Amino acid sequence: MSDEMPNVLIVPYNESPEEIIEDYAEMIKYNLKHGVPLEEILHDFFDEVNRWTAKQFLIDQAKECLQGLENIHKIETDFIDDELDDF
């Protein structure tokens, strides 16, 4: 496998579906032309997608957890403020 053209290409979020498909098609063509078996390309693609999916899941879970902590902090702060106002 050449270092110039990786087996798997992860594209930026701001690319259109057409650009993403074009990028992946070029990567597959390049690797097939250079003797990389299709099964290896697809296996690497699966591994990369699986890894990125897991990362995104963890990021989403962390965001949800942080939002929950912010909500708890707001409730506690509001409660304390209400208690102080009663004095």
C-alpha positions as CSV (number, residue, x, y, z in Angstrom):
1,M,0.0,0.0,0.0
2,S,1.4,3.4,-1.0
3,D,1.7,6.1,1.6
4,E,0.8,8.6,-1.1
5,M,-2.8,7.3,-1.4
6,P,-4.2,5.8,1.8
7,N,-6.4,2.8,1.7
8,V,-9.2,4.8,3.3
9,L,-10.1,8.4,2.8
10,I,-12.1,10.3,5.4
11,V,-13.5,13.5,4.0
12,P,-14.4,16.8,5.7
13,Y,-18.0,17.3,6.8
14,N,-18.4,20.3,4.5
15,E,-18.0,18.2,1.3
16,S,-21.1,17.4,-0.7
17,P,-22.2,13.8,-1.2
18,E,-21.1,14.0,-4.8
19,E,-17.6,15.1,-3.7
20,I,-17.4,12.3,-1.1
21,I,-18.4,9.7,-3.6
22,E,-15.9,11.0,-6.1
23,D,-13.1,10.9,-3.5
24,Y,-13.9,7.4,-2.5
25,A,-14.3,6.2,-6.1
26,E,-10.8,7.6,-6.9
27,M,-9.3,6.0,-3.8
28,I,-10.8,2.6,-4.8
29,K,-9.7,2.9,-8.5
30,Y,-6.1,3.9,-7.4
31,N,-5.8,1.0,-5.0
32,L,-7.2,-1.5,-7.4
33,K,-4.8,-0.2,-10.1
34,H,-1.9,-0.8,-7.7
35,G,-2.9,-4.4,-7.0
36,V,-4.7,-4.0,-3.7
37,P,-7.4,-6.6,-3.4
38,L,-11.0,-5.3,-3.3
39,E,-11.6,-7.3,-0.1
40,E,-8.7,-5.5,1.6
41,I,-10.0,-2.1,0.5
42,L,-13.5,-2.9,1.8
43,H,-12.1,-4.3,5.1
44,D,-10.1,-1.2,5.7
45,F,-13.1,0.9,4.8
46,F,-15.2,-1.0,7.2
47,D,-12.6,-0.6,10.0
48,E,-12.3,3.1,9.4
49,V,-16.1,3.7,9.3
50,N,-16.5,1.6,12.4
51,R,-13.7,3.6,14.2
52,W,-15.2,6.9,13.2
53,T,-18.7,5.8,14.2
54,A,-17.4,4.8,17.6
55,K,-15.7,8.1,18.0
56,Q,-18.8,10.0,17.0
57,F,-20.9,7.9,19.5
58,L,-18.5,8.8,22.3
59,I,-18.5,12.5,21.4
60,D,-22.3,12.5,21.3
61,Q,-22.4,10.7,24.7
62,A,-20.0,13.2,26.2
63,K,-22.0,16.2,24.9
64,E,-25.2,14.6,26.4
65,C,-23.4,14.1,29.7
66,L,-22.1,17.7,29.8
67,Q,-25.6,19.0,29.0
68,G,-27.0,16.9,31.9
69,L,-24.3,18.3,34.2
70,E,-25.1,21.9,33.1
71,N,-28.8,21.2,33.7
72,I,-28.1,19.9,37.2
73,H,-25.9,22.9,38.0
74,K,-28.6,25.3,36.8
75,I,-31.2,23.5,39.0
76,E,-28.9,23.6,42.0
77,T,-28.0,27.3,41.4
78,D,-31.7,28.2,41.1
79,F,-32.5,26.3,44.2
80,I,-29.8,28.0,46.2
81,D,-30.8,31.4,44.9
82,D,-34.4,30.7,45.9
83,E,-33.3,29.6,49.4
84,L,-31.2,32.8,49.8
85,D,-34.0,35.0,48.7
86,D,-36.2,33.5,51.5
87,F,-33.9,34.9,54.2
